[in-house]
Amino acid sequence: MTIPSKAFEYYLQGFRLNSQMTKKGNAQAQEMFRLATEEAPNFARAYGHLAYTRLLAWLNGWIESSKPPADIRSLADKAVTLDGGDYDNLWSKAGVYFYTAKFQKDPDTAFQEGFGLFDQALKLAPKKAIDFNIEGLRVDIADAKFFAGGLAEINQAIKTTKAAIDKLNPDYPRRFLWSLGWAYYERAYFTEKKEDYVKSLDALLQISNPTGAVLKNIIASKAALGWTKPAQRLAREFRARNPDYSLAIEERWPYRDPKRLQRWQGHLGSSTLSRK
């Protein structure tokens, strides 16, 4: 279908604003995607990105609800209903379904459904995506694996993310470094090696002007290494940016093992992040 130029401009603005990974940028992005769907009611990708942007808002605590927003699954479903042959719509739906899986009646089935959608998207992507988008999809699947899997899955996630980084132009912003750093942090749970926390920081500290979400990963790895004062300094910076933050927000991440969630919260809490 032909997308009206005004709707496409709204969509591009939403994409740009969402990439800022800030509360304000996210809210503005949601509005842009919403306007795109008003201008073009059959604009499938706009529905998918609206769903995923609202998912990110919830995961980051910018939506005050302990449960996922009720509309994000239906928005993602609509994107695929309008154009199920577009890998990008399946990608949006996969992310929404995976990151809300543990809140469904049958979490195990819901997690598998999310992985299945990722697989469908990856099969379609080479036909329509530029190389960078394909690597982005592979890294998103790697993220899902290190949340939901064990040591073998985490090792595979690290391998996948490193391969994606190696394929990028060195001058391009390396957004995959966050995934790599978090994956090493999760591997340390199984290996119990300080080396993995150091590798986590090696990746994360390469990110210029880290967002609040990335700061949390840096804080957690420093706390895990016993670097209390540096972790506390960063925690003060994070709280200044996010005065309403609560450790309860971390329960939204799709950890399948509650012990790993408790570890994550414990490292953040030991740095004096709010325990509201």
N, C-alpha and C positions, 0 to 999 in steps of 0.2 A: 504494500500500500504506500501511497505518497503521504508523507508527513508535512503538514503546513509549516512554513518557515518559522512562524512565531512559536509553535509548539516545540519545534526542534531547538530553538534558542533557549526556551525555558529549560529544556532537558539538559542542554550543555551547561547552562548556569548551575543547575542542580548538581551535576556531576562535579563541577569545579568546587562548589561550596562544600559538598560532602567530603571531599578529599582533605579539607582543612582539619578534620577530626576535632572540632570544637563544638561546644553546645550551641553557640550562636550560628556557626556555619551550618550545623546539622539542621537546625530549625528552619533556616532560610532555604536549605536544599529541599527539605520536605515541601515547602510552599512552592518552589519552582517545579518540582515533579507533579505536584497536585495541579498547578496551572497548566502544565503540559497535557495532563489527561483531560482537563476541561476543554482545551483548544482542539484536542484530537482524542475523542473517547475510545478509539481503537489503537492507540499508541501503546503497544504491549510493553516495550522496554521502560516506559515511564512508570507504569504500574509496578514492574519488578523492582526498579530502583527506589521507588517510594517505599515499598515494603522493606527493602534491605536497609534503607536509611533510617526508617523507624526502628528496625531491629537494633542498629548500632546505637541509636539514642537510648533505647532501653538497656542494652548491655552496659553502657557507660553511666547509667543512673540519671540520665537527663529526662527520663519519663518516670514519674514516681508511682511505680507499681511493682510489686514483688513477682507478678506474673506477666508473661509477654502480652503486648497490646493485642486486643482481640481481632483487630482488622488485618494484621500483617500476613497471616496465612491466606486469607481470602484475596488480598491484593496480589500476592505471589501466584496464587491459583489463576487469577484472571489474566495475568501476563502470559502464562503458559497456554491457557485456553485460547487467547487471541492469536498467539503464534508459538506453538510448541516445537516448531522446527528451528527456532532461533536458540542457539546454545546459551546466549546471555540470559534469556528468560528462565531457562532451566537452572542456570547458575544461581540466579537470585533466589529461586524457589528452594534450591538445595541448601543454601545458606540459612534461609529462614526456617526451613524444616529441621535442619540439624541443630541449630542453636536454640531451638525451642523444644527439642525432643524430650528432654527429661521432665517437661511439664505436661506431657500428654498422658493419657490413661495407660497406655502400654509403651513405656519409654524404650524398651529394647527394640520393639518393632519400629518405633518412630526413628530411632537412630539408624537402623538399617535402611529405612525409606530415604533418609537424608543422604546416606552414602550412595544409594542407588541413583538418586537424582544427580549427584556429582558425576557419577560414571556416565550417565546419559549425556550430560553437558560436555564432558571431555571427548566423548565419541563424535559429537557434532562439531566441536570447536575447530578442528583442523580445516574444515570445509569453508568456514566463514570468518575465522579470527586471524588477526595479525599475531606474529610470534609472541609478543609481549603478553597479550591477553591469554594465550594458551599457558604460558608459564605462570601467570597470575592465578589461573584456575588450578593448576597443579599445586601451587603453594597453598591455596585455600583448602584443598583436599588434605595436604600435609598438616595444616592447622587442625583440621577435624581429627586426624589420626592421633596427634599427640595429646589431644584432650581425651579421646575415647579409648585409646589403645594402651598397650603395655610397652615394654622396652623395645621389642622388635619394630613396632609401629613408629615409635619415636625415632629410632635410628633411621628408618626409611624416610621419615619426615625431614630429618636433618639432611640426608643425602639429596632428596628432591629439592629442598630449598637452596642448598649450595649449588646445585646444577643450574637452577634458575638465576641465581646471582651471577654465575660465571657467564651466562649467555647475554647479560645486559651490557649495553654500552657503558663503559666506566664513568662517563659524564652524566649518566641518567641517575636520578635519585633512587637509592636502593631501598625501596619500601619493604623488601623481603627480609631485611636485617632484623626487623622486629620478630618475625616468625622464627628466624634462626635462633635469636637470643632466647625466646620463650621455650623453644624446643630443647635447648641445652639445659635450661632451668628444670624442665620436667624430667629430663634424663637423669639429673642428679638425684631425683627421688629414688630411682632404682639402683644407680651405681654407687651412691653415697660418696662421690668423689668431688672434692673442692674444685678440681680441674674443670668440671662441667659448669660450675658457677662462674669461674673465670672466663671460660669460653662464651658464656651467656653475656657477660659484660663486654667482652671483646667485640661482639656483634652490636650490642645495643648502644655502646658509647661512640660508635661510628655515625650514629644518626644525628644530624644537625637539628637543633631546636626541637628536641623530642616533645611529642604531645603528652598530655597528662597520662594517657593510657600506657605509653612507653615508659614514662617516669616510674610507674608502679612496678614494672618489670625490673628496672634498674634498682629500685629500692629493695625489692624482694631478694635479688641476688646478693646485694651488698649485706643485707641483714643475715642471709644464710651463711655468708663468709665470716660473720662476726664483726663486720666493719660498722659498728653501731653509730658512731658520730656522723660519718658521711651519709648513712641511711637516714638519720634523723634530720640532717640538713635538707636533704631532698624531700623528706616527708613534709617539712614546713613549707617548702616551695609548692608542693602538690596541694596542701590544704589551702594555701593562699589562693590558688587557682580554682579550687573546688571546695568552698566552705561548707557545703551541705553533704559532703561525702560520708558514707557509712560503709563499714566492712561488710554489712549485709548485702550490699550491691554485688559483691563477688560471688554470691550464691547463684547468680544468674548465668555464670559461665558453665559450659556443658561438661563439667567433670563427672565422669561416671563413677569414680572412686571417691567417696566422701573423705577419705583420709588425705587424698591429694588436695582437695579443696581446703581442708582444715590447715594443711601445711602452708598453702598459699596465703590464707588469711592470717596465719600465725606469723609468717615472715613480715607481712605488711603491718600487722598490729605491733610487733616488737620494735618497729621503727617509730612508734607513737602515732601512726595514722589513727584517725578517729575510730572509736568503737561504738558509735551510736547504734 
